[in-house]
Amino acid sequence: MNSKLTTFLKFRHFALIEAIADQGTMHRAATALHMTQSTASKMLADLETILGAALFDRAPRGMTPTPLGRYALAVARTQTSNIARFEEDFIARRDGGYGTLS
């Protein structure tokens, strides 16, 4: 496993990949994530540098995932779904929502 990637990659990177794919532009993705466009652009540039590949094709009217970007998007969607499920399950367990009824 690439230790550089595992120490660098954060949940926000997955959220950014999803937001760009869903929103179509960096500006709308940044707005959806409550960050500035420059912060989102820097995050994506850093991520692409670490991965050594472009994740999105940039065009005047928006951004579309590259083939590797589509793969990263699928992984991002899986990971964010897993985190959401973990959050729901954890809260339910914490609040006594799981167990046996006698």
N, CA, C and O atoms as a MOPAC input file, in Angstrom:
PM7 MOZYME 1SCF
protein

 N      0.85700 1    -1.18600 1     0.00000 1
 C      0.00000 1     0.00000 1     0.00000 1
 C      0.89400 1     1.23700 1     0.00000 1
 O      1.89300 1     1.28900 1     0.71900 1
 N      0.53700 1     2.21700 1    -0.79700 1
 C      1.31100 1     3.45100 1    -0.89300 1
 C      1.09300 1     4.29500 1     0.36700 1
 O      0.02900 1     4.88700 1     0.55000 1
 N      2.10500 1     4.34300 1     1.22600 1
 C      1.94200 1     5.05400 1     2.49900 1
 C      1.69100 1     6.54600 1     2.27100 1
 O      1.02100 1     7.18700 1     3.08000 1
 N      2.21300 1     7.09700 1     1.19500 1
 C      1.96300 1     8.50900 1     0.90800 1
 C      0.47300 1     8.75600 1     0.68600 1
 O     -0.07300 1     9.74500 1     1.17400 1
 N     -0.17700 1     7.87000 1    -0.04000 1
 C     -1.60900 1     8.01200 1    -0.31300 1
 C     -2.42900 1     7.77900 1     0.95000 1
 O     -3.35600 1     8.53900 1     1.23200 1
 N     -2.10600 1     6.75500 1     1.70000 1
 C     -2.90500 1     6.44600 1     2.87800 1
 C     -2.78200 1     7.51900 1     3.95900 1
 O     -3.70900 1     7.71000 1     4.74600 1
 N     -1.66500 1     8.21100 1     4.00500 1
 C     -1.54100 1     9.28600 1     4.99500 1
 C     -2.13900 1    10.58800 1     4.49500 1
 O     -2.44700 1    11.47400 1     5.29200 1
 N     -2.30700 1    10.71600 1     3.18600 1
 C     -2.79900 1    11.96700 1     2.61800 1
 C     -4.30800 1    11.96800 1     2.39100 1
 O     -4.96900 1    12.97600 1     2.63600 1
 N     -4.85000 1    10.86100 1     1.93000 1
 C     -6.24500 1    10.79300 1     1.52100 1
 C     -7.18500 1    10.96800 1     2.70500 1
 O     -7.03600 1    10.31300 1     3.73600 1
 N     -8.15800 1    11.86400 1     2.54000 1
 C     -9.11200 1    12.16700 1     3.59900 1
 C    -10.53600 1    12.05200 1     3.05600 1
 O    -10.76100 1    12.05800 1     1.84600 1
 N    -11.47500 1    11.95000 1     3.97000 1
 C    -12.87900 1    11.84900 1     3.58200 1
 C    -13.28000 1    13.03000 1     2.70100 1
 O    -14.06300 1    12.86000 1     1.76600 1
 N    -12.75800 1    14.22100 1     2.98400 1
 C    -13.10100 1    15.41200 1     2.19300 1
 C    -12.70900 1    15.24600 1     0.72800 1
 O    -13.35600 1    15.82100 1    -0.14700 1
 N    -11.67800 1    14.48300 1     0.44700 1
 C    -11.29400 1    14.24300 1    -0.94200 1
 C    -12.38100 1    13.44300 1    -1.66400 1
 O    -12.73100 1    13.74100 1    -2.80600 1
 N    -12.91000 1    12.42100 1    -0.97900 1
 C    -14.00000 1    11.64000 1    -1.57000 1
 C    -15.22700 1    12.52400 1    -1.79400 1
 O    -15.87800 1    12.44700 1    -2.83600 1
 N    -15.53000 1    13.35400 1    -0.81400 1
 C    -16.67900 1    14.25500 1    -0.94000 1
 C    -16.47900 1    15.21800 1    -2.10200 1
 O    -17.42800 1    15.51700 1    -2.82600 1
 N    -15.26100 1    15.70600 1    -2.28800 1
 C    -14.97100 1    16.63000 1    -3.38800 1
 C    -15.15000 1    15.94000 1    -4.74000 1
 O    -15.75200 1    16.50900 1    -5.65000 1
 N    -14.63600 1    14.73000 1    -4.87400 1
 C    -14.79200 1    13.99300 1    -6.13000 1
 C    -16.27400 1    13.82800 1    -6.45800 1
 O    -16.69100 1    14.05000 1    -7.59500 1
 N    -17.05400 1    13.44500 1    -5.47600 1
 C    -18.49600 1    13.29100 1    -5.67900 1
 C    -19.16000 1    14.60800 1    -6.06000 1
 O    -19.96300 1    14.66200 1    -6.99100 1
 N    -18.82200 1    15.65800 1    -5.34200 1
 C    -19.45900 1    16.95400 1    -5.58200 1
 C    -19.15600 1    17.48100 1    -6.97500 1
 O    -20.04600 1    18.00200 1    -7.64700 1
 N    -17.91700 1    17.35400 1    -7.41200 1
 C    -17.56700 1    17.82800 1    -8.75400 1
 C    -18.33500 1    17.02900 1    -9.80300 1
 O    -18.87800 1    17.60000 1   -10.74900 1
 N    -18.37900 1    15.71500 1    -9.63700 1
 C    -19.10500 1    14.87600 1   -10.60800 1
 C    -20.59400 1    15.20700 1   -10.60100 1
 O    -21.21900 1    15.27600 1   -11.65900 1
 N    -21.16100 1    15.41200 1    -9.42100 1
 C    -22.59800 1    15.68500 1    -9.31500 1
 C    -22.96800 1    17.09600 1    -9.75300 1
 O    -24.00700 1    17.30200 1   -10.38000 1
 N    -22.12700 1    18.06100 1    -9.42500 1
 C    -22.44000 1    19.46500 1    -9.70500 1
 C    -21.96100 1    19.93000 1   -11.07600 1
 O    -22.53400 1    20.85800 1   -11.64600 1
 N    -20.92900 1    19.30500 1   -11.60700 1
 C    -20.46800 1    19.63100 1   -12.95100 1
 C    -19.47200 1    20.76500 1   -13.05900 1
 O    -18.77200 1    20.87300 1   -14.06600 1
 N    -19.39000 1    21.61900 1   -12.04100 1
 C    -18.40600 1    22.69900 1   -12.05700 1
 C    -17.73500 1    22.80000 1   -10.69100 1
 O    -18.30000 1    22.39700 1    -9.67400 1
 N    -16.53900 1    23.33700 1   -10.68600 1
 C    -15.81200 1    23.51700 1    -9.43200 1
 C    -16.53300 1    24.50700 1    -8.52900 1
 O    -16.59000 1    24.32200 1    -7.31300 1
 N    -17.07800 1    25.54500 1    -9.12200 1
 C    -17.76600 1    26.56500 1    -8.32200 1
 C    -18.96700 1    25.96400 1    -7.58200 1
 O    -19.12100 1    26.16600 1    -6.37800 1
 N    -19.80100 1    25.23600 1    -8.29400 1
 C    -20.98000 1    24.62700 1    -7.64900 1
 C    -20.58200 1    23.54500 1    -6.65000 1
 O    -21.21900 1    23.39900 1    -5.60600 1
 N    -19.53500 1    22.78900 1    -6.96400 1
 C    -19.05900 1    21.76200 1    -6.02600 1
 C    -18.55800 1    22.40700 1    -4.74100 1
 O    -18.85600 1    21.93200 1    -3.64500 1
 N    -17.79800 1    23.48700 1    -4.87700 1
 C    -17.28300 1    24.18100 1    -3.69800 1
 C    -18.42400 1    24.73200 1    -2.85400 1
 O    -18.40400 1    24.63300 1    -1.62700 1
 N    -19.40700 1    25.30700 1    -3.50900 1
 C    -20.57000 1    25.83700 1    -2.79300 1
 C    -21.29100 1    24.71900 1    -2.03600 1
 O    -21.67400 1    24.89600 1    -0.88000 1
 N    -21.47400 1    23.57500 1    -2.68900 1
 C    -22.15500 1    22.44500 1    -2.05200 1
 C    -21.39300 1    21.94100 1    -0.82800 1
 O    -21.99500 1    21.43700 1     0.12000 1
 N    -20.07100 1    22.07800 1    -0.85300 1
 C    -19.24100 1    21.61000 1     0.26700 1
 C    -18.91200 1    22.71900 1     1.26500 1
 O    -18.15200 1    22.50400 1     2.20900 1
 N    -19.48100 1    23.89200 1     1.05700 1
 C    -19.27000 1    25.03500 1     1.95700 1
 C    -17.79100 1    25.40300 1     2.06400 1
 O    -17.25300 1    25.57300 1     3.15800 1
 N    -17.15000 1    25.52200 1     0.90100 1
 C    -15.76100 1    25.95900 1     0.85600 1
 C    -15.59600 1    26.90000 1    -0.32700 1
 O    -16.47000 1    26.98700 1    -1.19000 1
 N    -14.49000 1    27.59200 1    -0.36100 1
 C    -14.24800 1    28.49300 1    -1.48500 1
 C    -13.82700 1    27.68300 1    -2.70200 1
 O    -13.35400 1    26.55200 1    -2.58900 1
 N    -14.01100 1    28.28800 1    -3.85800 1
 C    -13.61100 1    27.62100 1    -5.09200 1
 C    -12.10600 1    27.39900 1    -5.10700 1
 O    -11.63900 1    26.36300 1    -5.58000 1
 N    -11.34600 1    28.35600 1    -4.59700 1
 C     -9.88800 1    28.19700 1    -4.59600 1
 C     -9.45800 1    27.04500 1    -3.69100 1
 O     -8.50800 1    26.33100 1    -4.01200 1
 N    -10.14000 1    26.85700 1    -2.57200 1
 C     -9.82500 1    25.73300 1    -1.68700 1
 C    -10.13400 1    24.41800 1    -2.37700 1
 O     -9.33500 1    23.48300 1    -2.31600 1
 N    -11.27800 1    24.33400 1    -3.02900 1
 C    -11.65200 1    23.11300 1    -3.74200 1
 C    -10.67000 1    22.83300 1    -4.88200 1
 O    -10.26100 1    21.69000 1    -5.08800 1
 N    -10.30000 1    23.86500 1    -5.61200 1
 C     -9.34900 1    23.69700 1    -6.71700 1
 C     -8.00200 1    23.20100 1    -6.20800 1
 O     -7.38900 1    22.32500 1    -6.81700 1
 N     -7.54600 1    23.75700 1    -5.10200 1
 C     -6.26700 1    23.34600 1    -4.50800 1
 C     -6.35200 1    21.89800 1    -4.02300 1
 O     -5.41700 1    21.12200 1    -4.22000 1
 N     -7.46700 1    21.53400 1    -3.39300 1
 C     -7.63700 1    20.14800 1    -2.93800 1
 C     -7.57500 1    19.17500 1    -4.10300 1
 O     -6.91200 1    18.14200 1    -4.02200 1
 N     -8.26800 1    19.50600 1    -5.18900 1
 C     -8.27200 1    18.62000 1    -6.35400 1
 C     -6.88300 1    18.55000 1    -6.97700 1
 O     -6.42300 1    17.46900 1    -7.34300 1
 N     -6.22100 1    19.68100 1    -7.10000 1
 C     -4.87000 1    19.68600 1    -7.67000 1
 C     -3.92500 1    18.84800 1    -6.81900 1
 O     -3.12400 1    18.08100 1    -7.35100 1
 N     -4.01500 1    18.99000 1    -5.50600 1
 C     -3.17200 1    18.19000 1    -4.60700 1
 C     -3.47100 1    16.70500 1    -4.76100 1
 O     -2.55400 1    15.88600 1    -4.82000 1
 N     -4.74900 1    16.35800 1    -4.82500 1
 C     -5.15100 1    14.96600 1    -4.96200 1
 C     -4.64300 1    14.38400 1    -6.28000 1
 O     -4.11300 1    13.27300 1    -6.31000 1
 N     -4.80500 1    15.12600 1    -7.35100 1
 C     -4.34000 1    14.65000 1    -8.65200 1
 C     -2.81900 1    14.50800 1    -8.68400 1
 O     -2.29200 1    13.61300 1    -9.34500 1
 N     -2.12400 1    15.37300 1    -7.98300 1
 C     -0.66500 1    15.26000 1    -7.90200 1
 C     -0.27000 1    13.99500 1    -7.15700 1
 O      0.60300 1    13.25100 1    -7.60400 1
 N     -0.90300 1    13.75600 1    -6.04000 1
 C     -0.60600 1    12.55600 1    -5.25800 1
 C     -0.92700 1    11.29600 1    -6.05800 1
 O     -0.14200 1    10.34800 1    -6.05300 1
 N     -2.06800 1    11.27200 1    -6.74400 1
 C     -2.47000 1    10.10400 1    -7.51900 1
 C     -1.68000 1     9.98100 1    -8.81700 1
 O     -1.58100 1     8.89300 1    -9.38300 1
 N     -1.12500 1    11.07700 1    -9.28400 1
 C     -0.36100 1    11.05300 1   -10.52500 1
 C     -1.21800 1    10.94900 1   -11.76100 1
 O     -0.76700 1    10.46100 1   -12.79800 1
 N     -2.47600 1    11.41400 1   -11.65700 1
 C     -3.38700 1    11.33300 1   -12.80200 1
 C     -4.48700 1    12.37400 1   -12.65600 1
 O     -4.89700 1    12.70900 1   -11.54500 1
 N     -4.95800 1    12.87800 1   -13.78500 1
 C     -6.09800 1    13.79700 1   -13.77900 1
 C     -7.36700 1    12.99300 1   -13.52100 1
 O     -7.56000 1    11.91700 1   -14.08600 1
 N     -8.22200 1    13.52800 1   -12.66700 1
 C     -9.49300 1    12.86600 1   -12.36600 1
 C    -10.64500 1    13.45200 1   -13.17000 1
 O    -11.67100 1    12.79900 1   -13.35800 1
 N    -10.47600 1    14.68000 1   -13.64300 1
 C    -11.53500 1    15.36100 1   -14.38400 1
 C    -10.95600 1    16.06300 1   -15.60200 1
 O     -9.85800 1    16.61700 1   -15.55500 1
 N    -11.71300 1    16.02800 1   -16.69200 1
 C    -11.41200 1    16.84700 1   -17.86200 1
 C    -12.05600 1    18.19800 1   -17.62700 1
 O    -13.22900 1    18.28300 1   -17.26500 1
 N    -11.28800 1    19.24700 1   -17.83400 1
 C    -11.79500 1    20.60300 1   -17.65800 1
 C    -12.20100 1    21.15800 1   -19.00900 1
 O    -11.43000 1    21.10100 1   -19.96700 1
 N    -13.40800 1    21.69300 1   -19.08700 1
 C    -13.92300 1    22.31000 1   -20.30700 1
 C    -14.55000 1    23.64400 1   -19.92300 1
 O    -14.85100 1    23.86600 1   -18.75100 1
 N    -14.75100 1    24.53600 1   -20.89100 1
 C    -15.33600 1    25.84500 1   -20.56100 1
 C    -16.69800 1    25.74500 1   -19.87100 1
 O    -17.06700 1    26.62800 1   -19.09700 1
 N    -17.43400 1    24.68900 1   -20.14600 1
 C    -18.78400 1    24.57500 1   -19.57500 1
 C    -18.89400 1    23.55200 1   -18.44800 1
 O    -20.00300 1    23.18900 1   -18.05500 1
 N    -17.77800 1    23.08800 1   -17.92800 1
 C    -17.86000 1    22.17200 1   -16.80700 1
 C    -16.74200 1    21.15300 1   -16.78300 1
 O    -15.78800 1    21.21500 1   -17.55800 1
 N    -16.89100 1    20.21700 1   -15.86800 1
 C    -15.89200 1    19.18600 1   -15.65000 1
 C    -16.55600 1    17.81900 1   -15.74300 1
 O    -17.65700 1    17.61300 1   -15.23200 1
 N    -15.87500 1    16.89300 1   -16.40100 1
 C    -16.37500 1    15.52300 1   -16.49100 1
 C    -15.26100 1    14.58200 1   -16.05300 1
 O    -14.08600 1    14.85600 1   -16.29800 1
 N    -15.61800 1    13.47700 1   -15.40700 1
 C    -14.59000 1    12.54000 1   -14.94500 1
 C    -13.85400 1    11.88000 1   -16.10900 1
 O    -14.45100 1    11.53100 1   -17.12700 1
 N    -12.56100 1    11.72100 1   -15.93400 1
 C    -11.75100 1    10.93700 1   -16.86000 1
 C    -12.04000 1     9.46200 1   -16.56200 1
 O    -12.74300 1     9.16300 1   -15.59700 1
 N    -11.52000 1     8.54600 1   -17.36100 1
 C    -11.71200 1     7.12500 1   -17.01600 1
 C    -11.22300 1     6.79400 1   -15.59300 1
 O    -11.90400 1     6.08000 1   -14.85800 1
 N    -10.05700 1     7.30600 1   -15.20800 1
 C     -9.59400 1     7.08500 1   -13.84000 1
 C    -10.45600 1     7.84500 1   -12.84000 1
 O    -10.63700 1     7.40100 1   -11.70600 1
 N    -10.98100 1     8.97800 1   -13.25600 1
 C    -11.88600 1     9.74200 1   -12.40700 1
 C    -13.18200 1     8.99200 1   -12.15000 1
 O    -13.73000 1     9.05800 1   -11.04900 1
 N    -13.68100 1     8.27600 1   -13.16100 1
 C    -14.89300 1     7.46400 1   -12.96800 1
 C    -14.63300 1     6.35200 1   -11.95000 1
 O    -15.48900 1     6.03900 1   -11.12400 1
 N    -13.43600 1     5.76100 1   -12.02400 1
 C    -13.06900 1     4.73700 1   -11.04100 1
 C    -12.99000 1     5.36100 1    -9.64500 1
 O    -13.53200 1     4.81000 1    -8.68700 1
 N    -12.31800 1     6.50400 1    -9.53100 1
 C    -12.20800 1     7.19200 1    -8.23800 1
 C    -13.58600 1     7.59200 1    -7.72300 1
 O    -13.83600 1     7.52600 1    -6.51900 1
 N    -14.47900 1     8.00200 1    -8.61100 1
 C    -15.84000 1     8.37300 1    -8.22300 1
 C    -16.59400 1     7.16600 1    -7.65800 1
 O    -17.29200 1     7.28600 1    -6.65100 1
 N    -16.45600 1     6.02400 1    -8.29500 1
 C    -17.12700 1     4.82000 1    -7.78900 1
 C    -16.61800 1     4.47200 1    -6.38900 1
 O    -17.40600 1     4.12700 1    -5.50800 1
 N    -15.31700 1     4.56100 1    -6.18800 1
 C    -14.74100 1     4.29400 1    -4.86700 1
 C    -15.22700 1     5.34100 1    -3.86400 1
 O    -15.57700 1     5.00400 1    -2.73300 1
 N    -15.24800 1     6.61000 1    -4.27800 1
 C    -15.70200 1     7.68900 1    -3.39500 1
 C    -17.14700 1     7.46500 1    -2.96900 1
 O    -17.48100 1     7.63300 1    -1.79700 1
 N    -17.99600 1     7.09100 1    -3.90600 1
 C    -19.40500 1     6.84500 1    -3.56600 1
 C    -19.53900 1     5.67800 1    -2.58200 1
 O    -20.34000 1     5.73900 1    -1.65000 1
 N    -18.76800 1     4.63600 1    -2.78600 1
 C    -18.79500 1     3.49500 1    -1.86700 1
 C    -18.34300 1     3.91700 1    -0.47500 1
 O    -18.97200 1     3.56200 1     0.52200 1
 N    -17.26000 1     4.67100 1    -0.40900 1
 C    -16.72900 1     5.06800 1     0.89200 1
 C    -17.66200 1     6.03100 1     1.62100 1
 O    -17.86100 1     5.89400 1     2.82800 1
 N    -18.23100 1     6.99100 1     0.91800 1
 C    -19.14000 1     7.92200 1     1.59200 1
 C    -20.41400 1     7.20000 1     2.02400 1
 O    -20.99300 1     7.53400 1     3.05800 1
 N    -20.85100 1     6.22200 1     1.25100 1
 C    -22.00600 1     5.42100 1     1.64400 1
 C    -21.68800 1     4.60600 1     2.89500 1
 O    -22.50900 1     4.51800 1     3.80800 1
 N    -20.50500 1     4.01400 1     2.93400 1
 C    -20.09400 1     3.24700 1     4.11200 1
 C    -20.01700 1     4.12900 1     5.35500 1
 O    -20.43500 1     3.71300 1     6.43600 1
 N    -19.49300 1     5.32800 1     5.21400 1
 C    -19.39600 1     6.24800 1     6.35100 1
 C    -20.79300 1     6.65000 1     6.82200 1
 O    -21.04400 1     6.71400 1     8.02500 1
 N    -21.69700 1     6.91900 1     5.89100 1
 C    -23.06300 1     7.29500 1     6.26500 1
 C    -23.75300 1     6.14800 1     6.99700 1
 O    -24.44100 1     6.36100 1     7.99500 1
 N    -23.56200 1     4.92900 1     6.49000 1
 C    -24.16000 1     3.76000 1     7.14200 1
 C    -23.55700 1     3.55900 1     8.53000 1
 O    -24.28000 1     3.24900 1     9.47700 1
 N    -22.23700 1     3.73200 1     8.66100 1
 C    -21.57400 1     3.63200 1     9.95600 1
 C    -22.16300 1     4.64600 1    10.93200 1
 O    -22.46100 1     4.31400 1    12.07900 1
 N    -22.32700 1     5.88000 1    10.46900 1
 C    -22.86800 1     6.92300 1    11.33600 1
 C    -24.26600 1     6.55400 1    11.83800 1
 O    -24.55300 1     6.65800 1    13.03100 1
 N    -25.12500 1     6.12600 1    10.92400 1
 C    -26.48900 1     5.74200 1    11.31100 1
 C    -26.49100 1     4.57900 1    12.29700 1
 O    -27.18700 1     4.61400 1    13.31100 1
 N    -25.70500 1     3.55000 1    11.98900 1
 C    -25.65000 1     2.37700 1    12.86400 1
 C    -25.04700 1     2.71000 1    14.22100 1
 O    -25.52800 1     2.24400 1    15.25400 1
 N    -24.00800 1     3.50700 1    14.21400 1
 C    -23.35300 1     3.86500 1    15.47300 1
 C    -24.30100 1     4.64200 1    16.37800 1
 O    -24.40600 1     4.36200 1    17.57200 1
 N    -24.98700 1     5.61700 1    15.80000 1
 C    -25.93100 1     6.41400 1    16.59700 1
 C    -27.04900 1     5.53300 1    17.13800 1
 O    -27.44400 1     5.66900 1    18.29600 1
 N    -27.55700 1     4.63500 1    16.30900 1
 C    -28.61500 1     3.73600 1    16.76800 1
 C    -28.11700 1     2.84300 1    17.90700 1
 O    -28.82300 1     2.64600 1    18.89600 1
 N    -26.92100 1     2.31100 1    17.77000 1
 C    -26.36000 1     1.46200 1    18.83600 1
 C    -26.09700 1     2.27200 1    20.10400 1
 O    -26.37100 1     1.81600 1    21.21400 1
 N    -25.56800 1     3.46500 1    19.92300 1
 C    -25.27800 1     4.33300 1    21.06900 1
 C    -26.56600 1     4.66600 1    21.83300 1
 O    -26.58500 1     4.72600 1    23.06200 1
 N    -27.63200 1     4.87900 1    21.06700 1
 C    -28.90300 1     5.27400 1    21.68000 1
 C    -29.78200 1     4.07100 1    22.06000 1
 O    -30.94500 1     4.24500 1    22.42600 1
 N    -29.22800 1     2.85800 1    21.97300 1
 C    -29.95600 1     1.66400 1    22.38700 1
 C    -30.92000 1     1.13500 1    21.35100 1
 O    -31.85700 1     0.41900 1    21.70200 1
 N    -30.72700 1     1.45500 1    20.10900 1
 C    -31.63400 1     1.03200 1    19.05200 1
 C    -31.42700 1    -0.40000 1    18.60400 1
 O    -32.25300 1    -0.93500 1    17.86400 1
 N    -30.34600 1    -1.03500 1    19.03200 1
 C    -30.08400 1    -2.42800 1    18.65800 1
 C    -30.10200 1    -3.26500 1    19.91500 1
 O    -29.77500 1    -2.77800 1    20.99800 1
 N    -30.48000 1    -4.51800 1    19.77900 1
 C    -30.48800 1    -5.42200 1    20.91200 1
 C    -31.58600 1    -6.44200 1    20.75800 1
 O    -32.19200 1    -6.56900 1    19.69400 1
 N    -31.83500 1    -7.16500 1    21.82100 1
 C    -32.87800 1    -8.17500 1    21.76100 1
 C    -34.05000 1    -7.76100 1    22.62400 1
 O    -33.88700 1    -7.13000 1    23.66800 1
 N    -35.20900 1    -8.12300 1    22.17600 1
 C    -36.42900 1    -7.82700 1    22.90100 1
 C    -36.91400 1    -9.11000 1    23.57200 1
 O    -37.08200 1   -10.13800 1    22.91600 1
 N    -37.13500 1    -9.04000 1    24.86700 1
 C    -37.58700 1   -10.24100 1    25.59500 1
 C    -39.05300 1   -10.12300 1    25.94500 1
 O    -39.61600 1   -11.03100 1    26.55600 1

